[in-house]
């Protein structure tokens, strides 16, 4: 008797990593780029520090991978805090893409957000859940330039961490062609 296998019809996910060191604090209401050296083993930790009292931003520009299918993306935030609090942070992200001849002062796409709690230990890695699907403004496609803007929504009632949230990286998940 022959066995039949059905191939999956969905495309495989792939990832883009936005590191804190590759981000640029916004000129208006920007996060702070900080280098911290660990006391014992001397690892240098690069973070974008977001204040607890106001919304701050950082941005990344990149050419989208050629295998990107032009659809939505999700984000996962890697961060820490110099705090023993178990209170939470609200992270947000939005994006815009550009084609040849596009105006660079274009509107951002609709933001998506996720809330993640610190775990009560200072300088311990936190990894958020994935956001819901983010639609990138413009006409996103593989090879096009895109910008992503990350923020801490410190004014949200769910953001209760009273110290800086230190962003290490963001993982963007997209579907391939």
VENLIN-V6174 format. One record per residue. NEAR is the number of other ideal C-beta (glycine too) atoms within 12 Angstrom. Layout:
NEAR  NEAR
//
This chain:
3  4  5  6  6  6  8  8  6  10  17  16  23  23  22  31  24  33  24  34  21  23  36  24  28  23  11  13  22  24  34  26  25  25  17  24  14  15  11  7  9  10  14  15  29  24  33  43  33  43  28  29  17  19  29  35  34  43  31  34  21  28  18  35  26  15  20  32  22  26  25  26  38  30  42  31  42  28  42  37  38  24  27  17  24  19  25  33  43  33  47  40  47  34  43  33  36  27  21  12  11  19  12  15  9  23  19  27  26  20  29  35  30  33  26  35  27  33  22  16  16  22  27  23  22  34  23  34  19  26  32  18  20  35  24  40  26  27  22  35  24  25  20  27  26  40  35  40  41  51  41  45  34  31  19  22  11  20  34  25  38  20  26  31  48  39  47  38  33  42  29  37  27  36  23  21  17
//
